[in-house]
């Protein structure tokens, strides 16, 4: 039995498109063969429920490794600490960067000025575009990021946070506290999010006493680098970034060219 971990955006789901029928059928066949299927995504748990339900997938490493779902139940969850949020907010205020935390289905900020409204409007407009992205997540979830509630600073710091969006961010490079994070650059906003899917995989290995050789990961983006380096069987989609292709054990076809099915047939898993 193999344990498969599939990234969503750019891997299972081509950007701007639906999940290919071949990918759905491949997942179903893998499950019938007795293999264990996990999503491994930067999306938060509320952003993957529909996919999990539609594809009968019960397990996931989501929020970039911060949340682990087993049998449709949250087994482990991590958030930015209040200490981290306070330090980031302090420097954001220093450089006039607007900080927005992403919670469960809603966003929050302690900023109470007028500069945020134009950014929200632009984000709503961009969310209609197929190439709209927030961090590692494709824009199909865009509406979740335009519902921003203003809180007091203490209320803001107490919100469970797994992703942070920055607006008015031209001076974000000056924020020293962000040096240890991958900053995703979009047209009008920037984001940081948890980036350790490999920790979620490590948790599964220990829980089920799995041999590392029985772990297979599929991915395409920079937030997949950690898990590609952690395991031996790493499948890069044909549309992957070069950093992923360089370290993959195998490069399959593009996600919109039946790449998942191709790899699974190539290795005889289906």
N, C-alpha and C positions, 0 to 999 in steps of 0.2 A: 504493500500500500504506500502510495506517495501522498505527500501533503503539498498541495498547490496553492500558491499565493498570487493573486492577480490584481495588478493595479487597474484602476478604472479608466480615468481620463487619458486618452491616447493609446490605451492598451486594449481593454475590453471594449471601450466605447471610443471610436474615432472622433476626433474633435469636430463638433458641429453636425454630427450624424448620430443615428441610433445604433444600439448594439447590434452587430450583424447576426443574422440567423445562424450562420455557421458557428459563431462563438457560443450562442445559446445551446445549440445542439451538442457542441463539444463538451461544455460544462456538464450537461445532462449525461452524456456517455461516460465521462470520467467518474461521475457519482455512481452510475450503475456498475462500473468496474470496481467499485469499492474504495475509490480514492477520496481523500478529505479535501474539501474546497474552502478556501478563505479569500475574501477580498482583502487587498492591502493598499490602502488609499489615504490620500491627504484629506479626503472629505470627512466631515463630522458625521456622527451616527444618524442624525436626523436627515442627512443628505443621501444616505444609502439605503434607507428602509424600503423604498419602492423597488430598487434593483434587487435587493435580497429577496423580497417577496416574489417578484416576477420570475426570478431565476431559481427559486427554491434553494437559496444559499443561506445557511444558518450561522455562519462564522465569519468574523472579520477582524482585521487589524486596521483600525481607522484613525482619523485625526493624526496621520503621520506616525502612528505607533503609540499614541497616548491613550487610546481606548481599545480594549479587547472584548469582542463579543463572541461568546460560545453558546451554541444552541439558542440563539436569539436573545440572550441575556447578557447584560454588561457585567463582565467578570473583573475588569480592572480599568481604572481611569485616572489620568493625570491632567493637571492644569498648570498654567503659569502660577507661580507663587505670588502672594501679595507683595513680597519683597521685590521680586522681579518687576511686577507691574508698577510699583511705586518708583523704582529707579528709572524705568523707561519713561514713565509719565513726567518725572522731574526734568529729564533731558529734553523731552518733546516740548514742554512749556518753555524751556530755555531757548530753543531754536524755532519757536512758533510753528511746530509740527502738530497737526491735529491727530490725536490717537483715538482709535475706535476698537473696542474689544468685541470679539465674535463669541456670542453665547449660544445657547440651545435654541436655534430658530430666530434669534434676534440679535441686534448689535447695540452696543452701549458706548457712550462717551461722557466725559465730564466737561467737555468744551461747550460753552454756552454763547458763542458769538455768531456772527452772520456769515463767516467765510465757509462754513460747512455746507450750506444749502446749495450753492452752485455745483459742488462736487457730487452731492447726492443726485441732482438733476442729470449731470453728465453720466453718472453711473447707471441711472435708469435708462438713459438713451443707449449707452453701450451694451446694456444687458439684452437688447433686442438683436444684437449682432452675434453671429455664430461663433466668432472668434473671441468673444468676451470671456475673460478669465480673472479669477481672484486667487492669487497664489498658484498652487498646483491644481486648482479645481476649475473645471470648465464652466462656462457661463449658464448652463441650464439651471444652476442653483442661484443665479444672480439676484433674484427677488429677496433672498434671505439677507443680502448685504445692504439693502437700501432702506430697511426699517430700523432706524437708529434712534434710540431713546436717550435723552439727556438725564444724567443722574448727578447727585452730589459726588464730590471726589471720593469720599469714603465708601459710598454705595458702589461706585464704579470699580474701586479696587477690590471689592468683595465679590464681584461677579465671576463665576466659573468661566475661564477663558482658555481657549485652545488655538486661537488665531488672532492676530492683531493687524488692523489696516491703518495705514498712515496717509493722510491727505496733507496738501501744502508741504510736501516732503522734500523740497529741493536741498535742504540742509541735513538730510537724514544721515549722510555719511559722517557727520560730526558727532553723532550719538554713539559714544564709545561702548555703551552697554549692549549694542546690537552687533558687535564685532563677531560674536560666536554664533550668529544666526545667518542662514541663507536669506537674503532679501530678494523677494520676487518683485521685479519692476514691470509695472503696467503703464498705460498711457498717462493716467491721471492719479494713480494711487500706487502704493507699495505695500507689501505684506510680509510678515514673518509667521511661521507656523512650525509645529513640531516636525522634526525631520529624522526620526529614528525608527523606521519600520522594522529594522533588524532587531530591535529590543522586543518588539511584539512577537517576532518569529522565535526569538530565543525563549520567550515565555512559553510558547506552544511546545517547543522542543523539550523543555524541562517538564511541562505538565504531562505530556504523553510519552516521554522517554523515547523521542524520535531520533533516529540516526540522521546526521546532517546530510548524508547521501540521499535520503528519501525526501528532502525538501527541494521543491522546484518553484522558482519565482519568475514572473513575467512583468516587464516594465518598459518604460520608454523615456522617463524624465530624470532630472537631477535629484529629485527627492527619492529616487529608487537606488541611488548609488550605494547607500549604506547596506541595503539588503543584498545587492549584487556582490558586494565585497565579502559579505558574511557567509554566503552559501556557495556551493560548488556548481549547482545546476541553475544557471541564470539565463533566461531567454529574453533577448532584446527584440523589440518589434522593429520592422524595417524602417519605420518612421522615427526611431529613437534619436536622441541627441548623440553626438559623437562620444561624449564622456561615458555614456552607457554602452555603446557599441564596443568601445575599446576594452571594457572589462567583462563583457558577456561571454559565457561559454558557448553560446549559439545565437545567431541572428536569423530570425524568421522573416516572413513577409510582413508587409505593412498591416496595421490593424484593420484597414478598410479593404484589404486584399486577402482576407481569411487567414491571417497570420497565426492566430491561436490554433485553429484547426490544423494548419500545415505543420506546425511544430509538434503537436501531439501525435499526429500520424507518423511523422518522421522518426520519432523516438519509440513508436509502438505502444503508446499509452492508451490509444483508442483503436 
